[in-house]
Amino acid sequence: MLLPYRRRQGGGVRLLAADGAASDSSLFDKQAPVSDLSYADSTTGRPWAECGQYTSQWWGVDLGSEVYVGYVRLQNRNDCCAERLTDVDIYLGSTAETYTGNALVKSDVSVLSNVMLEVEINALGRYIYLNRPSAAGLTVCKFYDSSLFDKQAPVSDLSYADSTTGRPWAECGQYTSQWWGVHLGSEVYARYARLQNRNDCCAERLTDVDVYLGSTAETYTGNALVKSDASVLSNAMSEVEINALGRYI
């Protein structure tokens, strides 16, 4: 379910999907200044999301940085011209201002009138483009991308996020034997977090955990307590509702 967004400058709507051992879910609204009544219709010369990268056949958006895109959702219009969101190719890569030079990650995507379609991507890139090569005219009413920021490096899947060993998971540099934190990059609306416990031993180390979110770096003190006494079973992933704004969690 998509909740209200926070407005940011730039192009594209990003839905950060929580997945993996510990990550955040945040919503960015980059739709401005196009209103709900204005279609993302490249034939009219109106660039949806201020992307500035479009022709009568293709449209693209800068995601702000290289991210792992899990999937995108495309919404077709419901009044006419549904064919303008058929036979669409999706490109993702590092080349700006044109879809050429980027990788073709999905081809021949078609969306029915007044339908939102989820399309699996599972690839890295900064610029994402929709191209309709079969005919002129491309219309997109709504566009969402689900991007997972990988903050696990350099810890491998075989290395645990265990602060008692002195190994800082996600290179956050903010941890002690009792707490761990990560910088989300900017203030975002965190909808939920998912926590994965280890499966070999010591499951009690992810029990009775308090979750803090706010604008204070390097320590949890000074940030808001958004969830208390969270406990995760061995080899289980638990989703913890947050619904708050913050930069450090």
N, C-alpha and C positions, 0 to 999 in steps of 0.2 A: 504494500500500500504506500502511496506517495503522499507525504505530508507537506504542509506549507514550507516554502523555501525562503532562504535568505538571499537578498540581492547582492550580486557582485558585478564588477565591471568586466567586460570581455565577452567572448562568444561561447555558446554551448551550455547545455544543462547537464550537470554531472550528478549522478547518484552514486555515492561511494558505498559499495556493498560490503558489509562485514563478512569476512570469511577467513579461515585460517586459525592459527593458534590464539592470536590476540590482535584484534583490529577494531576499527571504528566505522560507524555508518554515519555519513554526513551528507546533507543535501545542499547543493549550490544552485541558485536560480540565476541563470544568465540569459533570460528571455528578453529582458528590456532592450529597446523600448517598444517592441512589437506587442500590441494588445491581443487579448484573446480573440478579438474579432478580425484580426489581420492574419492572413494565411502566409505560411512560409512558401510563397509562390515566386520562384525565380524569374518567371516570365514577366512579372510586373516590375522587376528591378528593386524589389524590397528585400534587403538581406536580413533574414531572420537571425536574431541573436547578435546582430552587429558583427557578423563574422567577416564581412568584407571580402569573402572568397566565394564567388558564385558566378554561374553563367545560366543560360536558359536550360541547361541540361544537368548541371551538377552544383552541389552546395557543400561547403566544408566549414569546419570549426576547429579552432586552436583550443586544446584541452588545458593549456597552461604549462604543462610539463609532460615528460614521458610517463605514462601510466599503463597499468595492465587493465585492459578493457575486457570485462567478463562478458557483457552483452549490451545491446542497445535496444531501445523500444521506439518504434515508429508509429505515429498516429496519423491516419488518413482523414481527410475532410468528409463531411456528410451531406453537402449540398449538391455537388457536381464534380465532374472531372476526376473521379476516383482512379482513372487509368494513369494519372500523373505520378502515382506511387506504385507502379508495377514495373517488373523487370529492372530493378535497381541493383547496381553493384556497389558494394561498400569497400572502401579503401582505408587503410590505417598505416601511418608511418611517420617519418621525420621531415618530410618535404612540405613546405608551406606554400600557400597561394594556388596550388593546383593539385588535383588528385594524381596526376601522372608522376611516377617516381616513387609512389607509395605502394604498399603490398595490397593486392586484392584479397580480402579476408572473407568475403561472402558475395556470391553472384546470384542474379535472377531472383531478387527478393520482391515479393508482391504483397501488398496490404489491401484488404477489402475496405469499402467505404465505411467510415465511422468505426473503424476497428483499430485497436492498438496491437501491434505484433512485436513479440520479443524475439530478437535474433542473436544467437550465440556468436561471440567473436573470439574470445580467449587469445588475445595477442597484445603485444606492446606497441605503443606509439603515442605521438603527441597530436597529430593532425588526423582527423577522421572526415571522410568525404562520402557523400551519396552521389552516384552518377547514374543517369538514365540514358544509356547510349542509343536505345532503339528509336527514340522520338524526342522532339523538343518539348520542353515543359516538365518541370518537376515541382510538386507541391508536397510540403510536409507540414502538418498542423502542429504536431508536438514531437520533440526528440529528446530522449534521455539516454545517457550512457552510464553504465555501471562500471566504475573503475576501482580496482583494488590497488592501493599503494603498498608495495612490498617493503616493509620496514624490518624484516627478519634478519637481513644480512648483518654480520657475516656468520651468524649462527646457523649450522646445518640442521636438518631434520633430526639428526642423531644427538644434537646438543640441546640440553634443556635450558629453558629460561629460568635458571636456578640462581637467585642472587646470593645464596650462601657460598657458592663456589667462586664468586668474584667475576663471573662471566656476564657482562651486560647484554642481554638480549635486545636486539633492534638498535644497538649502538646508541642507546639513548643517553648514556652517561649520567643518568639520574637514577640511582638505586642504592639501597643498603641491604642488610640482611633481612629487613622487614618490609621494605617497600620498593616499588619499581614504577617508573613513569616514562611517558613518551611525549614528544613534541609533535603536534598534529600539523604544524607548518603555518597555520593561521587560525584565527577564531572561526570555528565551525559549529553547526548545530549537530551534536552527537545524539542520534536517535537510540542506539543501543550498542553494546559491546558484546563480543563473544569470547569466552575464556575456555581454553582447552587444557585439561589436566593431564599429567603424565600417566603412564600405564604400568610402570615397572615397580615403583615404590613411592613412599612419601606423599601419598595423596592428600594427607592432612595439611600440606603446605599451601594448598589452594582452598582453604576453608576459613570461614569467618573473616572474609576480606572486605574492606571498605573501599569504595571507589570514589575518587575525588576528581573534579573537573573545574578548571578556571584559567586565570591568566598569569599565575605565579609560576616561574620556572624553578627548576632544580630541587624543589621540595614539594611535598603534598600539602604542607601547612600553608594556610593562606588561600587555599582553593576550597570550593564548596563541596561538601559531602553530598553526593548524588545517589549513592546506594550503600547500604551497610549490611554487614553479615552475609555477604555472598559466598556460597560454598559450591564447589564443583566435585563431582564424584570422579574416581579414578577412570582414566581413559574416556571421559565424557566431555562434551562441549556444552556449555551453558550460555544462554543468551540473557543478558542483563539489560533491562530497559533503563535508559538514561534521560533522554528528552531534555537536554540543557545545552547552553552555549559555553564554549571554552576553547582554549588553545592547548592546554597541558592536561593530560589525564593520567 
